[in-house]
Amino acid sequence: MFVWVSIWSRVWLRNRRNNGGLGLLGLALNLVGK
């Protein structure tokens, strides 16, 4: 789980300029949903 978050965070940092913070919100909602 932590490894996935680490990898996802790296991808989000790369795309942060494009998607703003929506990606981070999506991840948070996904974690809460699970």
C-alpha positions as CSV (number, residue, x, y, z in Angstrom):
1,M,0.0,0.0,0.0
2,F,2.7,2.4,1.0
3,V,4.8,1.5,-2.0
4,W,1.8,2.3,-4.3
5,V,1.3,5.6,-2.6
6,S,4.9,6.4,-3.1
7,I,4.9,5.6,-6.8
8,W,1.6,7.4,-7.3
9,S,2.9,10.5,-5.5
10,R,5.9,10.6,-7.9
11,V,3.5,10.5,-10.9
12,W,1.3,13.1,-9.4
13,L,4.2,15.5,-8.8
14,R,5.1,15.1,-12.5
15,N,1.5,15.9,-13.6
16,R,0.8,18.4,-10.9
17,R,1.0,21.3,-13.3
18,N,-1.5,19.7,-15.6
19,N,-4.2,18.4,-13.2
20,G,-3.7,20.9,-10.3
21,G,-4.7,19.1,-7.1
22,L,-7.5,16.9,-8.6
23,G,-5.2,13.9,-8.8
24,L,-4.4,14.2,-5.1
25,L,-8.1,14.5,-4.2
26,G,-8.8,11.5,-6.3
27,L,-6.2,9.4,-4.5
28,A,-7.6,10.6,-1.1
29,L,-11.1,9.6,-2.1
30,N,-9.8,6.3,-3.4
31,L,-8.1,5.5,-0.1
32,V,-11.2,6.5,1.9
33,G,-13.4,4.3,-0.4
34,K,-11.2,1.3,0.3
